[in-house]
């Protein structure tokens, strides 16, 4: 039995061709799966009974197993999901007043090993498939009953942030395939402008985020110098700040300067939160002439981590310095801390 979730349109058409069906059936099946969220072939009433029988014999429409589901006091929801081989990841929904973002994972564990990140303390096990990535968002839609795919004006699961467990660009092929499925207008139809891919800075693949996907880009920067960044992000030894920002220039050359790049900046007490750090960040952005905005993130503690959050006064002063230089620098409000669902807290194994 083969899971249809995660197949591209062409792959789906190929499977139906093997069953002796014409290509237009692929679009019908695609809409049942990704527009209506249907999991039972019996309910696909515009398909012949014979075809439905063939599909039931050879295929299924899968979802991961929900192991646990937690709801934060601020309405953030976190799922621990288990796949067919028993591996688990976490997915989070962060609601706002009239919309919200689903934070999806791309790997079981993570190989980057950022010192401030809970996920980084869980060693990499494997990449997720495109189907396992897409099915996270579909599980969230199941929970909130948001099928068929609503318009952008009415949907609450309106955005996707690829910021969960794992480094997306270490799993480029499957992540790109999944995001193309998610943004396809005949199905789930999340606009590319509402999808953000966040990377620790895998420089050789950043340009492709623009040329192949056209989605928003976020860079986990977290320090203004190579010396500091290497202390908390070992990936910086391989892809230093200069390589990452040069790749960002290529991304922006394709997308245009109006498509701002978000630089994620975790505020760590007595490490990267001084006025001098802010001035160095400003100098970097001007040197590379990037259309940039900053997302200042309060550190979310997790068991066993030695870092502490910067004081509110320091964070606000840091933000004002960046804004005075012409850069947006909002301070992210921590969400889901009471269920370890906030930025940097996701982890699917206890040890």
C-alpha positions in Angstrom: 0.0 0.0 0.0 1.3 3.4 -1.0 0.5 6.7 0.7 -0.7 9.4 -1.8 0.2 12.3 0.5 3.4 13.9 -0.7 3.2 12.8 -4.3 3.5 15.7 -6.8 0.8 16.2 -9.4 2.9 14.5 -12.0 3.6 11.6 -9.7 -0.1 11.3 -8.9 -0.9 11.3 -12.6 1.7 8.6 -13.1 0.1 6.4 -10.5 -3.4 6.8 -12.1 -1.9 6.0 -15.5 -0.7 2.7 -14.0 -4.3 2.0 -13.1 -5.4 2.7 -16.7 -6.9 6.1 -15.9 -6.8 9.3 -17.9 -4.8 12.3 -16.7 -7.8 14.5 -15.7 -8.5 12.0 -12.9 -5.3 13.2 -11.2 -6.7 16.7 -10.8 -9.9 15.3 -9.3 -8.1 13.2 -6.9 -5.7 16.0 -6.0 -8.6 18.3 -5.1 -10.2 15.6 -2.9 -7.0 15.1 -1.0 -5.7 18.6 -0.7 -8.7 20.9 -1.2 -11.3 18.9 0.6 -9.0 17.1 3.0 -10.8 13.8 2.3 -9.2 10.6 3.6 -11.7 8.0 2.4 -11.9 7.0 -1.2 -15.5 6.0 -0.7 -16.5 9.6 -0.3 -15.0 10.7 -3.6 -18.2 10.7 -5.5 -17.1 12.0 -8.9 -14.8 9.0 -9.2 -16.2 5.8 -10.6 -16.9 2.9 -8.2 -14.4 0.9 -10.1 -11.6 3.5 -9.7 -12.4 3.9 -6.0 -12.0 0.1 -5.6 -8.6 0.2 -7.4 -7.4 3.0 -5.2 -8.5 1.2 -2.0 -6.6 -1.8 -3.1 -3.3 -0.1 -3.8 -3.2 3.2 -1.9 -4.1 5.1 1.3 -4.3 8.7 2.3 -2.3 8.9 5.5 -2.0 11.1 8.5 0.6 10.8 11.3 -0.5 9.4 14.6 -1.2 12.1 17.2 0.7 10.9 20.3 -0.1 13.9 22.5 -1.8 17.2 21.9 -1.3 20.1 24.3 -3.0 23.5 24.5 -1.2 26.4 26.1 -2.8 29.0 28.3 -2.4 31.4 25.4 -4.2 29.0 22.9 -1.0 27.9 21.2 -1.4 24.2 20.4 1.4 21.6 20.1 1.2 18.1 18.6 3.6 15.3 19.1 3.3 13.3 15.9 4.5 9.8 15.1 5.1 8.4 11.7 4.9 4.8 10.3 8.5 3.9 11.5 7.8 5.1 15.0 9.9 8.3 14.7 8.3 11.5 16.2 8.4 15.2 15.7 6.5 18.2 17.1 4.3 20.7 15.2 2.9 23.9 16.6 0.0 26.2 15.8 0.3 29.8 16.9 -3.0 31.6 16.7 -3.6 35.4 16.4 -6.9 37.2 16.6 -8.1 36.4 13.1 -5.3 34.2 11.6 -2.4 32.0 12.7 0.7 30.2 11.7 1.5 26.5 11.6 5.2 25.8 12.5 6.3 22.7 10.8 9.3 20.4 11.2 11.5 19.0 8.5 13.8 16.5 10.3 13.7 14.2 13.2 16.3 16.0 15.4 18.8 18.4 13.9 22.4 18.2 12.8 23.2 22.0 13.2 23.5 21.8 17.0 22.9 25.5 18.0 23.8 25.8 21.6 20.6 27.7 22.5 18.2 25.4 20.8 16.4 22.5 22.5 16.0 20.6 19.2 19.8 20.9 18.7 20.3 18.7 21.8 18.5 15.9 20.0 20.8 14.4 17.4 19.7 14.0 13.9 17.8 10.7 13.1 16.5 11.2 9.6 15.0 13.6 7.1 11.2 13.8 6.8 9.6 13.0 3.5 7.5 15.5 1.6 4.4 13.6 2.7 5.4 13.8 6.3 6.0 17.5 6.0 2.7 18.2 4.2 0.8 16.0 6.6 1.7 18.1 9.6 -0.3 21.0 8.1 -3.1 18.7 7.1 -3.3 17.4 10.7 -3.6 20.9 12.0 -6.4 21.5 9.5 -8.1 18.4 10.6 -8.0 19.6 14.2 -9.5 23.0 13.4 -12.0 21.7 10.8 -10.6 24.0 8.1 -11.7 21.9 5.0 -12.3 22.6 2.2 -9.5 25.0 1.7 -10.9 28.4 2.7 -10.0 31.8 1.1 -7.1 33.8 2.7 -9.7 36.2 4.1 -11.5 33.6 6.2 -8.8 31.0 7.1 -7.3 30.9 10.6 -4.5 28.5 9.6 -3.3 31.3 7.3 0.5 31.0 7.4 3.2 28.4 7.4 6.6 28.9 9.0 9.2 26.3 8.4 10.9 26.8 11.7 10.2 23.6 13.6 12.6 20.8 14.2 15.5 20.4 11.8 17.3 22.5 9.2 15.1 22.8 6.1 18.0 23.3 3.7 19.6 20.1 4.9 16.5 18.4 3.5 16.1 20.6 0.5 14.6 18.2 -2.0 11.8 17.0 0.2 11.1 20.4 1.8 10.9 22.1 -1.6 8.5 19.4 -2.9 6.3 19.7 0.2 6.1 23.5 -0.1 5.2 23.3 -3.8 2.3 21.0 -2.8 1.2 23.3 0.0 1.2 26.3 -2.3 -0.5 24.7 -5.2 -3.7 26.7 -6.1 -5.8 23.6 -6.7 -5.3 22.2 -3.2 -4.2 23.6 0.1 -3.4 26.9 -1.7 -1.3 28.7 0.9 0.1 31.8 -0.8 3.9 31.8 -1.2 3.8 35.2 0.5 2.4 33.5 3.6 5.1 30.8 3.7 8.5 31.5 5.5 11.4 29.2 5.3 13.9 29.7 8.1 17.5 28.5 7.8 20.6 28.7 10.0 22.4 29.8 6.9 23.1 26.9 4.5 24.6 29.4 2.0 24.7 27.3 -1.2 20.9 26.6 -1.1 19.6 30.1 -0.1 19.4 31.4 -3.7 17.2 28.4 -4.6 14.6 29.5 -2.0 13.9 32.4 -4.4 14.5 30.7 -7.8 12.7 27.5 -7.1 10.1 28.4 -4.4 9.6 32.1 -4.2 8.7 32.0 -0.5 9.8 34.3 2.2 13.2 33.9 3.8 14.3 34.1 7.4 17.9 33.8 8.5 18.8 32.6 12.0 21.6 35.1 12.6 21.8 35.6 16.4 25.1 37.4 16.5 26.8 40.3 14.6 30.3 38.8 14.3 31.8 35.4 13.3 33.6 35.1 16.6 30.3 35.3 18.6 28.2 33.4 16.1 30.6 30.5 16.0 30.3 30.1 19.8 26.6 29.4 19.6 26.1 28.1 16.1 28.8 25.6 14.9 27.4 25.9 11.4 29.1 29.3 11.2 32.5 27.6 10.9 31.3 26.2 7.5 29.1 29.0 6.4 30.4 32.3 8.0 28.3 35.5 8.1 29.9 36.8 4.9 28.9 33.7 2.9 25.3 33.8 4.3 24.8 37.5 3.5 26.3 37.1 0.0 23.7 34.4 -0.6 21.0 36.7 0.8 22.0 39.3 -1.8 21.4 36.6 -4.5 18.0 35.8 -3.0 17.0 39.4 -3.0 18.3 40.0 -6.6 15.7 37.5 -7.7 12.9 38.4 -5.3 13.4 42.2 -5.4 14.4 44.5 -2.6 10.8 44.9 -1.5 10.8 41.3 -0.3 12.4 41.8 3.0 14.6 39.2 4.5 13.9 38.6 8.2 16.9 38.1 10.4 16.1 36.2 13.5 18.0 37.4 16.5 17.7 35.6 19.9 18.4 38.0 22.7 20.9 36.3 25.1 21.9 37.9 28.4 25.4 39.4 28.4 26.3 37.8 25.1 24.7 39.5 22.1 22.5 42.2 23.6 24.7 45.3 23.9 24.4 48.6 21.9 27.7 47.7 20.2 26.2 44.5 19.0 23.3 46.5 17.5 25.6 48.9 15.8 27.6 46.0 14.3 24.3 44.5 12.9 23.4 47.8 11.3 26.9 48.0 9.8 26.5 44.5 8.3 23.2 45.3 6.7 24.4 48.5 5.2 27.6 46.8 3.9 25.6 44.2 2.0 22.8 46.6 1.1 20.1 44.2 2.1 16.4 44.9 2.4 16.2 43.6 6.0 14.1 43.5 9.1 14.9 42.0 12.4 12.8 39.7 14.6 14.1 40.1 18.2 13.3 36.9 20.1 13.3 36.6 23.9 15.2 33.5 24.9 12.9 30.7 25.9 14.6 28.6 28.7 14.6 24.8 28.5 16.0 22.2 30.9 19.8 21.9 30.8 20.5 25.1 28.9 22.9 27.6 30.5 21.7 30.7 28.6 19.4 33.3 30.1 17.1 35.9 28.5 18.1 39.5 28.2 16.3 42.0 30.4 13.3 43.8 28.9 15.2 47.1 29.1 18.1 45.8 27.0 15.8 44.2 24.4 13.8 47.5 24.0 17.0 49.6 23.8 18.4 47.2 21.2 15.2 47.4 19.2 15.2 51.2 19.3 18.8 51.4 18.0 17.9 49.2 15.0 14.8 51.2 14.3 16.7 54.5 14.5 18.8 53.1 11.6 15.7 52.5 9.5 15.2 48.8 10.2 12.0 47.2 11.5 12.9 45.4 14.8 9.7 44.1 16.5 10.1 42.1 19.7 8.5 38.7 19.4 6.0 37.8 22.1 6.8 34.4 23.4 4.0 31.9 22.8 3.4 28.5 24.2 6.2 28.5 26.8 4.1 26.6 29.4 4.0 23.6 27.0 7.5 24.0 25.6 6.1 25.1 22.2 8.0 28.4 21.9 10.9 29.2 19.6 13.8 26.8 20.3 11.9 24.6 22.7 10.8 21.8 20.4 12.1 18.3 21.0 10.5 14.9 20.4 12.8 12.7 22.6 13.5 12.9 26.3 17.2 12.2 26.0 
